[in-house]
Amino acid sequence: MSLLTVDGATQWFRNQTKPALDNVHLQIAPGEIVALVGESGCGKSTLGRISCGMLEPTTGSVTFDGHAVTSMSKRELKRFRMRAQMVHQDPFASLNPGLPLRTTLGYPLRYHRLARSRDLQDHLLALLESVGLDEGPAFLDRYPHQLSGGQRQRVSIARALSLNPSLIVADEAVSMLDVSMRVSLLDLMLSLQEEHGMAYLFVSHDLGVVRYFAGEGRIMVMFYGLVVEEGRTEDVITNPQHPYTTVLLGGTPVPDPRRARQRARGDSLKQAEGAASDTGCVFYQRCPLARQRCLEAQPPLLDVGSQHRSACWFHDEVPAHNQATNTTIAGTPAG
């Protein structure tokens, strides 16, 4: 049974000529990691906000643990908001600058009656320790501006973890950190998943980061509000079935400068200029495989084998992109 099901979500915002999401389907099983990948503006964050109840789709439905979110009672909705938490991209913006950590972390626990006042400090210190902040009581009286970027993001993770969620939506949660801190945070999130068994919806524009974090999970590649490719992480990265995925792979760092130069000269699929097409395939204007059929209709997301799906009429012509497949988060060899 799925933990989360988003069925046919379409999202329009005011003054838009195209929807931010266009009939998107998403399923996440308990304990599963699903990564949303794509460039800025493709709808990743919108789908993440819909998934944790921060935004109601214009059309479509969201079901959590078998219950439709839009028809939940107040009590059920309160429980859902405990079980579906979000870690934002910018920890400084997501933490109230006028409140000490004691208040920021303590209020949700008291509101949901997960800790009593006399036990609250011990609970908060144990929570901070679980995210690698082994500090004393004085740390709880600090304000966000008194913390480093890595500390702020660990506090954000602690706040999400405090309510014992079943799902965490991580929206570009490590993109503002340097590489060494990024790896440390990703390792922390993976260890917390192993300990608590929560699922992740991991939003990122970086396939290297996604491969590191969601190597045992699935990838959904998005372009202008549509899912254009979906499959197991290693399958999508080593055997892409949509030309846009190959473009994204082309932006993944390569540790060997000589191979990087060879890739720059030899890639058969390079990112071209142009926005989404108004007719036919949304990727038509940027696709070197485009032909007349692509102008006639948007290709559906169809099974191409081994739980791998692609929205490309000519997916079997998409070349492998081996130069990018041996890289990870820091541009160092995987494995």
Number of C-alpha atoms within 10 A of each C-alpha: 10 14 18 24 21 21 16 17 21 21 23 15 11 6 6 8 9 14 17 21 26 19 16 18 17 17 17 20 17 16 17 21 24 29 30 27 26 25 15 12 13 21 24 30 21 19 28 21 17 17 28 24 19 15 13 20 22 13 14 16 18 25 19 21 15 12 15 14 19 13 11 14 10 9 8 13 15 12 15 21 16 20 19 25 27 26 24 21 20 19 22 17 10 14 22 15 14 11 14 19 22 19 16 20 24 22 15 17 20 14 9 12 10 14 18 12 12 8 9 18 17 13 19 22 18 15 20 24 14 17 21 16 16 12 12 11 12 8 17 19 12 14 19 23 14 12 14 11 19 18 19 21 26 22 25 25 27 21 25 23 25 20 18 17 20 22 32 26 25 23 22 20 23 26 15 15 16 12 15 10 15 19 18 13 22 19 14 17 19 17 14 16 19 12 9 14 17 22 23 27 24 24 26 24 21 21 30 27 25 25 23 18 22 24 18 14 18 25 29 24 26 24 22 23 24 23 27 27 27 28 24 20 25 17 17 25 26 17 18 25 28 27 30 24 25 25 19 21 23 22 15 22 21 23 16 13 10 10 13 17 11 11 17 12 9 10 15 16 19 18 15 11 8 11 12 16 15 13 13 16 23 23 27 21 17 20 21 15 18 17 12 9 13 21 18 11 13 18 18 14 17 16 14 14 9 9 12 21 24 27 24 25 20 17 17 12 12 20 16 17 20 13 19 25 22 18 24 23 22 19 17 14 13 13 6
